[in-house]
């Protein structure tokens, strides 16, 4: 069945006190044969109006009636993957799309390596698989909730459009996980799907599952750091789940990775354009010292040391998302074949890891010590190391902007133990350079390593909207290219 062969009926669903007619042929692009799966359809008929209620309550605030130049995926082939046009966000066509099946695919890793990939849920791993899907699914609406107020202070219509593109795609990724839950997990799956709409980012009584997704995203610098560093954790997790022996999960995550690339692009170029604006303003004003903070900030741009502190905060927060470096749960997820490693097929080992070891840095007797740990138990540590390496590329490109401007400054990643709350380094004060220090020393010096109150006050002072077509806030440079070959000054959002 092609992605265009969708349901032609138009059942009615309750949306608040109003009946909303939902034409699934138009509303839900899919390549999962939705029209012939009556049980799945009934589950979605019950879930869809609750999703719409959630989106209208917790989605982008103040711009639901605006026409936004968005990319909509209506299929997974080159013709259907990216359709651009103006749409109001509540009318966005959130679809259920899986990457094409791989003929004869086998389980790539774990104790079932080489066996045919599962097309149905393996009974012995049902609970673990459901948990993996729920945790991934919970991150998708959480980020929408975190970012819902940013449109009001967007530094340009281009950036506003990119924010909303990220938001609607996170909504589609929620649909992708809900599809798996309601299709394959019966009543339990339907209950979990509903719970994904009931939790709220930062809510005390019913928060999101992972800590980083309960933090505020109060400004655009936080948004760019989030989409570069925290969404990169999402990339790594999706890549690991794409190796799953449960083929529907693998195919779902493979297509999600296609969309996730844009989120990382938004983060990298957002920070890069901020760096570019700072360097250009410094050069024009004849300021060569990046630590002359007052003079730099007086230019209406963000000083480079502050950007480093912001990066340190988001890097450490994102690293905690990988969980404990040594983990029996991660070992079981790998051994069972439900989750692989990043770039599993390219790794030169037996992909079972029964006798292999991996180097893990631990704190022993108040010293950082490298230990060889069974590789099965250190799956999380390896994924974190892959993440740290993957982060470096964008930082190197930011540094090239600074180098070309002739400014003596360089962004660096802090030690992996810096400012950690989870795992081997939790409870230890470790400097960005990788030195264990006392609690008193941390209290004194951490304000130089992490964003502080005065930093946040200054950032808030810059967050003034620039919603005039073709104009950009002083603290960020225009992009080099527009979206979908449109000009940089295109009317990316028609504000209602």
N, C-alpha and C positions, 0 to 999 in steps of 0.2 A: 504493500500500500504506500502511495506517495504521501509527502507532507501536505499535499493539497486535497487529499481525499478525507475530508473531515466531516464531523457530524452535521447533519442538515436540520435537525430538530431545533426548536427554540423553547426549552423549558423555562418556566418562570421561577425566579428565586427572590426571596424576601431580602430587601436592602433597607434596613431600618424599618420605617413604616410604609415604604414604597415598594411596589412590585417592579423588579427590573427584569426585563426580558433578555435572556442571555442566548445569543445565537452562537453556538459552539463552533460552527463552521467558520465564522468570522473572528471569533474572540480567541480561540485557542489553537494556533498553529501546532501541528503535531505530526510525528511519524511513528506513533505507537498504536495505530489502529483504534483510536479512541471511539470511533463511531460504532464499532462492533462489540465493545467491552461494556456491557450494560452495568455490571457491578461497579466498575471503575467510574463510569459516568454518574451513577447515583451518588457515589461518594463525593465526587467533585461538585455535583449539584448542591450538596449540603455544605461543602467547604467554601465554594467560590464566593457566596455573598458575605461570609464572615471575613474572607480575605479582603473584599472590597471595603468593608467597614473598617478593617485594620488600616488599609492604605489611606483612606480618607481621614482617619483619625491621626495616624502616626507618620504618614508620608510627608513629602516636602510641604512646609507650611507657607501658605499665602500664594502659591503658584499653580494650584490644581486646575485653574481655568485657563492658564496660559498655553499658547501653542509653542511647542518645543521641537526643535529640529533633531529628531531622534533616529537611531538605528534600531530596526526591529528584525529579529531573526524569525523567518517563516519556514526555514528549512536548513539543512546542514550542508547542502552543496553550494558551490560558489554563487549560483544564481539566487539562492534563497537566504544565504546567511546574513546579509546586511542590506536591508531595504531602508533607505533614508527618506524622511518626510516629516512634515509638521504633524504633531499629535498632542492632544491633551493627555496628561499622564494617567488620569483614571481610565482613559479609553485605550491605553497601551495594550497590545496583543501579547500577553504573557503566554508563552507556549511551552509544550513538553517535547523536547527534542533530544534525541540520543545520537551519538556518533554512529556511523554505519557499522554493522557487525563485521567481525573479522572471521572469515570462514576457517573452521577447524581450530579456533583459538583454544589454547590450553592454559591452565593455571600457571603463572610464571614463577611462583616462589612458595616456600613453605613445605609442609609435610605432604601436600597434595600436588606438588609440582609435577607438571606433565599430564595431569588428568584433564579431561574435557572441562572447560569452564562451566560453572553452574548457570543454568537459565532460571532456576527456581531457588528459593532460599534453602540452604542446607540446614536441616532441622537441628543438628547438634550445635550450630553456631547462630541460631536465630536471635537470641538476646543480644549477643555481642554485635552482630551486624546491625540490628535495629539501633543500638546505642551509637554506633559510628555514624549512621545516617542522621539521627536526631541531633547530635552535637554539631555536625557540619551544617545541617539545616537551620539550626538556631542562630548561627552567626549571620545568616543572610538578612533576615528582617532586623536584627540588632543594629547593623551598620546603618540601615535606613533611618531607624529611630535616632541614632546618635547624630545624624547629619541633617535632621529635618528642618532646622532653623537657619541653615547656612545661606540659603538663597537670598535672604534679606540683605546680606552684606557681601554679595558676590562682587569680585573685583572687575568683572566684565561679563557681557552676555555669553561670550565664548566659554568662560569658566563655569558660569551658571549652567549652561547646556551640558558640559562635561559632568558636573555634579549630578544632574538629573539623569543622564545616561547611566552613570554608575548606579543610581538608586533603582531605576526600573530593571536593570540587569540583575541586581541583587534580589529584586522581587521575582524575577524569572528563575533564579537559582533556587529560591524557596519553592517555587512550583516544581522544580526538578526533583527536589528531595521529597516533597509531599507526594508526588507521583509514585515514587518507590515505596513510600510508607503505605499508601492506600491500596496500591496494586498488589503488594506482596505480603502485607502483615495483618490483613483483616481488621478486626475490631481494635486491636492494640495499635495498629498503624493509624487508624482514623482518629483515635484518642490522642496519639502523639502529634498528629497533624494539627488538631485543634489547639493543643497546648503551645505549639509554635506561634500561634496568634495571640495567646493569652499572656505569655511572659513579656516583660518590658525592660528595655535597657535602663539600668540604674535604679529600677524600682526595688525598694527594700524587701517587700514581702514576696515578690515573684520575679526575681531578676533573670537576666540571661545567664546561660550556663557557664560561659567562660568570662573570667574577670576583665580582660581587655575590652570586652563588648558591653561593659557596664560603665566605662569611663565616658566623660563628656567629650564631644568634639566641638569646642566652643568657638573656633576660629578657622580661617582658611589655611593657615600654616599647619594646624593640627590635621585638617582634612588631607592636605598633600602628604604629610608625614604618614598618616594612616594608610592612604592608598599606596604609598611606596613600601612601607615596612610591614604594616599589619596585613594588607591584602597579599603581600608576598608570602606570609605564612599560609594564607589561603591557597596560594598557588602550590606551595610545597605539599600541603595536605591533600589537595585535589590530585596532584600528580601521584601521590602514594595510593590514594583510593582508585585512581585510574588503573592501577596494577591489580585490582581486586579480582579474585577468582569468581566472584558473583558478577556475571557479565553485564546485567542491566546497570549496576552501579558503575562499573568500569566505563561503559559507553556514555552514561550520563556525565561523568566527570571529565571525560575526554572532550566533550563539546563545551562544557563549562569553562575549561581552560582556554578555549578560543576567545571567549568573552572576557575572561579575567585579564587577558593581556592588555586590554584597553584601560582597565583600572590602574594597572601598574604604570602605564604610559602617562595617565593623568597625574599620578604622584611624582614620577621622576621629572617630567617636564614642568610641573608646578613648582617644585623646589628649584629646579634648574633656572626657571625664568625669574624666580625670586633672587637667586644668586646673581643672575645676569643684571637685574635692575640695580642691585646693591653695588656691584663692581662698576657699572657705568656711572652711577651717581658719584661714587668715590673718586673715580678718575676725573670726571668733569670738575669736581670741587677741589682737586689737587690733594686729596687725602690718601696717603699711602699706608698709614697705620690702621689695621683692622680693629685694633683694641682701643682706638680713640672713639669710644662708644657714643658719647654725647654728640660729637661732631657728625658721626655717621647717621645717628637717629634723627638729627635735626634736618637731614635731607629727605625725610619721609620714606626711608627704606629700612630694611631689617639688617642689623649688624651680623656679621658672620659668626662671631662667638655665640650669639643667641641661637642662630640656626644649628650650631653644633650641640648646644644644650637641648634644644627641641629634639634633635635626632637621637641623642642619648636616651631621652625619656621614652620615645616611641620604640626605639630598638629594644630596650630592656623589657618594656611591656609586651612587645611582640614575641620576644624569646620565651617568655613564660608560657605562651600558648602551646609550646611544644611539650609541656608536661615535664615530669621527672626524667632526667637523663637515663636513669636505670629504672626500668618499668616492666613488671610481669604482664601487665595488660597489653602493652605494646608488643611484647614477645608473643603473646597468644594471638593477637590480631595478625601478626606476620606468619606465625607457624600454621595458623588455620587457613591461610591463603586469602583472608579477607582484605588485607592491605599489604602493599609492597613497600619498596623504598623509592626514593627519587631516582629516576632513570634506571630502574631495575634491570632492564635488558642490557644496558651498557656496562654493568658491573661484572668484574671478572672473578666470580667465585661460584660456589655450587648452588647458590640461591636457596639454600636450606639452613646453613649456619649452625649446624649441630655442634661442630668443634671449633668454630671460628671465634676470634676475640676482636675487640675494638677498644681503642684508647679513650678513656674517660678521665677528665680532670675532676678531682674531688678535693674537698678540704679535709685534711687529716692533721690533727694536732696543730691546728691554726696555720697550716701551710698548704699551698696548692700542690697537689701531687697527681701525676699521670699514672693511671692504673690500667692494666689490661683486664677488661671485663668481658664475659661471654657476649658475643655479638648479638645474640637473640635478645638479651636483656637490655642492650644499649641501642636499640633501634631508634629511640627518640633522640639520643645524643648524635647519632649519625645524621639524622634529618636536620637537626639544629645546625650542625657543622656545614651541611649542604646549603642551608638557608643563609648562614653568615657569608659563605663564599658568593652566593647569588646576589646578596645585597651590595657587594663591593663594586659591581660594574657601574651602577648609577652614580655612586659616590665618586668614582674615578672621573666620570664625565663632568660632575659638578666641579671637581678640582681643576679640570682643564680650563673651565671658564675663568676661574680665579687666576690660574697661571697665565692665561693669555692677557689678563688685565694687569699683570705685573704686581700682584698683591701677594705678600708673604703670609699665606694662610693655607691650611689643608685640612679637609674633613677626614676624620678617622673613626673607625668603629671602636667602641670601648671593649674591654675584656669581656668574655662571655659570662663572667660571674658578676659583672657590675649591676647593681640595683635589682637583683633578682629576688622574687618572692616565692618561687616554686623550684624544686629540684635540688641539686647538690649544693648550690650556693645560697639557698634561702637561709636567712638568719645571720649571714656573714657580711661584713662591710668590706667591699672590695672596690678599689679605685679603678678608674678607666684604664690605667696602665697595668692593672693586674696585681696590685699590692693589697694584702689584707691589712686593714687599719682598725683602730679602735672605734667604738661607738662615738666617743667624744670627737675624734678626728673627723668622722663621717658627718656629724652634725655641723661641724665648723666648715668643712670643705665642700659638701654636696651642693651648696648653693652656687658654686662655680661650675658644677658638672651637670646640673639639671635645671630646667626652667624654674624660675623663682617668681615670687609675687610681683616684683617690679617688671619682670619680663612680660608677664601676662597682662599687666596694666598697659604697657607700651603696645603690645600686639593688638589689644582691644582698641587702642586709639587709632590704629591704622585701618580697622575693619569698617570702613565706610563704603556704602554701596557705590558702584560705578556701573549703572544700568543704561548708559547712553550708547547706542549702537556705534561700534568702532572705537570706543574709548576704553582705556585700561587704567586701573589704580596706579598710583605712583610707585608702589612697592613691588610691582610685578611687571616684567617685560611682556610685550605681545608675543604670541607664538610665531614660529617661522612660517608655518603652514596652517591653513584652516582645516576644518573637518570635511571629509569627502570632497576634496578639491574646491571647497567654497573659499571665498576670500576671508582674510583675517577679520575684516570689518563686517562680515555677514550678520544679518539679524537672526542670530541663533535662537533667541527666545523672543516671542511676541507677547510682552507682558500684558495681561488682561487688565 
